[in-house]
Amino acid sequence: MHNIFRRFLNRLLGKKNKLKIGLYGHPNSGKTTLANTMTGDWLGKPLGLVSEIPHETRKVYRQEKVSIKHNGVELDFDIIDTPGIATKIDYKNFLQYGLSEAEAKERAKEATKGIIEAIKWLDDVTGVLLVVDATKDPLTQANITIIGNLEARKIPFVIVANKIDIPESSPERISSVFPQHAVVPISALHGENTEELYDAMVRKFK
Amino acid sequence: MNGLKMDFLSSDALRSKSSIEKVSMIVDRVKGGDLVIIEGGLTPEEGAELIETTMREIDIENFVGIDIYTLEKSKRSLFGMSKKTVGLTIIGPANLMKTVKKKSNFLSMIADTGDSSASMH
């Protein structure tokens, strides 16, 4: 209700809402890699650190004033890179990556706070890129909950089927599970098919 | 004796509860080691609230979060179109639930209760 009122007030004052595009998805689905690819393409610098250890991003990172120019259309927005959303965090899973027990426990504690922060940001983003690891089953509670909330709040979103450079990836499986939504297959790591993603973003968020 | 307690809640039993009451009730039971089976599903807002509350309740050593599974059912709409809705929602402690097999109309699960294990179909 608060958001609706704010939007109404902004419209009344002739003030356009600033476009804030949130990157959402599971831990290790490639959100920060995609954020880095986007800021690298359009600002010439990366946004955050990436690693193979899940929950590397445990705070929301924001890059203001990103501007995409695609087919003569310009899209100005802020990127909100959020921590991966999960329903469980077991510090023991981090031990296999060589973290000490104390480091693993600290990472788990920070990750729980990061997930709460990511959920809270759903109140503020005006568009979302849902980043899904195309090598894994997309029908998870986290993805279902994110999509359900975006639909309920009428926040436009694009599903990004990431990691198509990996042979066992299947972006088709994501399209078949979420047939009513736009799915763009990319490799954020290699910048593959990002032009199609920028095109989809301009169409969806402009 | 190590056992697994399963709580089955009908949609009627949940209808009178607010979203916060519903989520608190689920998290309290699951944190206590119980498996909660709900007739129907949660709203998207309740789903987000459930994840948020779970994150607040994780205590690293004893409660590492939850696992959620749903079984869908087809429902005929007014114009004869078939629509999928959630028939059952199963929520349990993540360290206990081990999914064996999940299909659209079948879920087979083993719960690890320490000394013994319970299976559920």
Interface residues (C-beta under 8 A of the other chain):
Chain A: I85 A86 T87 K88 I89 D90 Y91 K105 A108 K109 T112 K113 I115 I116 I119 L122 Q141 A142 I144 T145 I147 G148 N149 E151 A152
Chain B: T43 P44 E45 G47 A48 I51 E52 T54 M55 R56 I58 I60 V64 G65 I66 D67 I68 Y69 T70 A94 N95
